[in-house]
Amino acid sequence: MSAQVSYSIHDCTHLHVVPVIASFDHAENVVPLYVRINGSRYKIVSCVLKEKLASHLTFNCKVEDGDYQKDLTLVYFYTHHSWAIPK
């Protein structure tokens, strides 16, 4: 009998779940467009897929914050259809 390891967003205490508007296509490509953090909405101006694993995707993004652009890491969990950012 082998042990089965479960990896989900619930196991990640270092992440905070956030709402994201994203584009999905038939080829399973995902592009985050907007994110809401602490009640503020940010437009994602660029995004690069950093890591693709069986449980999740990790993106390095740049978001508009007024006249500035800030770096943001976004994680998308396939099984939960949820997005998260590092705490």
Contact map, one row per residue, 1 for C-alpha under 8 A:
111000000000000000000000000000000000000000000000000000000000000000000000000000000000000
111100000000000000000000000000000000000000000000000000000000000000000000000000000000000
111110000000000000000000000000000000000000000000000000000000000000000000000000000000000
011111000000000000000000000000000000000000000000000000000000000000000000000000000000000
001111100000000000000000000000000000000000000000000000000000000000000000000000000000000
000111110000000000000000000000000000000000000000000000000000000000000000000000000000000
000011111010000000000000000000000000000000000000000000100000000000000000000000000000000
000001111111000000000000000000000000000000000000000000100000000000000000000010110000000
000000111111001000000000000000000000000000000000000000000000000000000000000010010100000
000000011111100000000000000000000000000000000000000000000000000000000000000000000000000
000000111111100000000000000000000000000000000000000000000000000000000000000000000000000
000000011111111000000000000000000000000000000000000000000000000000000000000000000000000
000000000111111100000000000000000000000000000000000000000000000000000000000000000000000
000000000001111100000000000000000000000000000000000000000000000000000000000000000000011
000000001001111110000000000000000000000000000000000000000000000000000000000000000001111
000000000000111111000000000000000000000000000000000000000000000000000000000000000001111
000000000000001111100000000000000000000000000000000000000000000000000000000000000111100
000000000000000111110000000000000011100000000000000000000000000000000000000000000111100
000000000000000011111000000000000011100000000000000000000000000000000000000000000110000
000000000000000001111100000000011111000000000000000000000000000000000000000000000010000
000000000000000000111110000000011110000000000000000000000000000000000000000000000000000
000000000000000000011111000001111100000000000000000000000000000000000000000000000000000
000000000000000000001111100001111000000000000000000000000000000000000000000000000000000
000000000000000000000111110111100000000000000000000000000000000000000000000000000000000
000000000000000000000011111111000000000000000000000000000000000000000000000000000000000
000000000000000000000001111110000000000000000000000000000000000000000000000000000000000
000000000000000000000000111110000000000000000000000000000000000000000000000000000000000
000000000000000000000001111111000000000000000000000000000000000000000000000000000000000
000000000000000000000001111111100000000000000000000000000000000000000000000000000000000
000000000000000000000111100111110000000000000000000000000000000000000000000000000000000
000000000000000000000111000011111000000000000010000000000000000000000000000000000000000
000000000000000000011110000001111110000000010010000000000000000000000000000000000000000
000000000000000000011110000000111110000000111000000000000000000000000000000000000000000
000000000000000000011100000000011111000011110000000000000000000000000000000000000000000
000000000000000001111000000000011111100011110000000000000000000000000000000000000000000
000000000000000001110000000000000111111111000000000000000000000000000000000000000000000
000000000000000001100000000000000011111111000000000000000000000000000000000000000000000
000000000000000000000000000000000001111100000000000000000000000000000000000000000000000
000000000000000000000000000000000001111110000000000000000000000000000000000000000000000
000000000000000000000000000000000001111111000000000000000000000000000000000000000000000
000000000000000000000000000000000111101111100000000000000000000000000000000000000000000
000000000000000000000000000000000111100111110000000000000000001110000000000000000000000
000000000000000000000000000000001110000011111000000000000000001110000000000000000000000
000000000000000000000000000000011110000001111110000000000000111100000000000000000000000
000000000000000000000000000000001000000000111110000000000000111100000000000000000000000
000000000000000000000000000000000000000000011111000000000000111000000000000000000000000
000000000000000000000000000000110000000000011111100000000011110000000000000000000000000
000000000000000000000000000000000000000000000111110000000011100000000000000000000000000
000000000000000000000000000000000000000000000011111100001111000000000000000000000000000
000000000000000000000000000000000000000000000001111100001111000000000000000000000000000
000000000000000000000000000000000000000000000000111110001110000000000000000000000000000
000000000000000000000000000000000000000000000000111111011100000000000000000000000000000
000000000000000000000000000000000000000000000000001111111000000000000000000000000000000
000000000000000000000000000000000000000000000000000111110000000000000000000000000000000
000000110000000000000000000000000000000000000000000011111000000000000000000011100000000
000000000000000000000000000000000000000000000000000111111100000000000000001111000000000
000000000000000000000000000000000000000000000000111110111110000000000000001111000000000
000000000000000000000000000000000000000000000000111100011111000000000000111100000000000
000000000000000000000000000000000000000000000011111000001111100000000000111000000000000
000000000000000000000000000000000000000000000011110000000111110000000011110000000000000
000000000000000000000000000000000000000000011111000000000011111000000011110000000000000
000000000000000000000000000000000000000000011110000000000001111100001111000000000000000
000000000000000000000000000000000000000001111100000000000000111110001111000000000000000
000000000000000000000000000000000000000001111000000000000000011111111100000000000000000
000000000000000000000000000000000000000001100000000000000000001111111100000000000000000
000000000000000000000000000000000000000000000000000000000000000111111000000000000000000
000000000000000000000000000000000000000000000000000000000000000111111000000000000000000
000000000000000000000000000000000000000000000000000000000000000111111100000000000000000
000000000000000000000000000000000000000000000000000000000000011111111110000000000000000
000000000000000000000000000000000000000000000000000000000000011110011111000000000000000
000000000000000000000000000000000000000000000000000000000001111000001111100000000000000
000000000000000000000000000000000000000000000000000000000001111000000111110000000000100
000000000000000000000000000000000000000000000000000000000111100000000011111000000000110
000000000000000000000000000000000000000000000000000000000111100000000001111100000011110
000000000000000000000000000000000000000000000000000000011110000000000000111110000011100
000000000000000000000000000000000000000000000000000000011100000000000000011111001111000
000000011000000000000000000000000000000000000000000000111000000000000000001111111110000
000000000000000000000000000000000000000000000000000000111000000000000000000111111100000
000000010000000000000000000000000000000000000000000000100000000000000000000011111000000
000000011000000000000000000000000000000000000000000000000000000000000000000011111100000
000000000000000000000000000000000000000000000000000000000000000000000000000111111110000
000000001000000011100000000000000000000000000000000000000000000000000000000111011111000
000000000000000011110000000000000000000000000000000000000000000000000000011110001111100
000000000000001111000000000000000000000000000000000000000000000000000000011100000111110
000000000000001111000000000000000000000000000000000000000000000000000001111000000011111
000000000000011100000000000000000000000000000000000000000000000000000000110000000001111
000000000000011100000000000000000000000000000000000000000000000000000000000000000000111
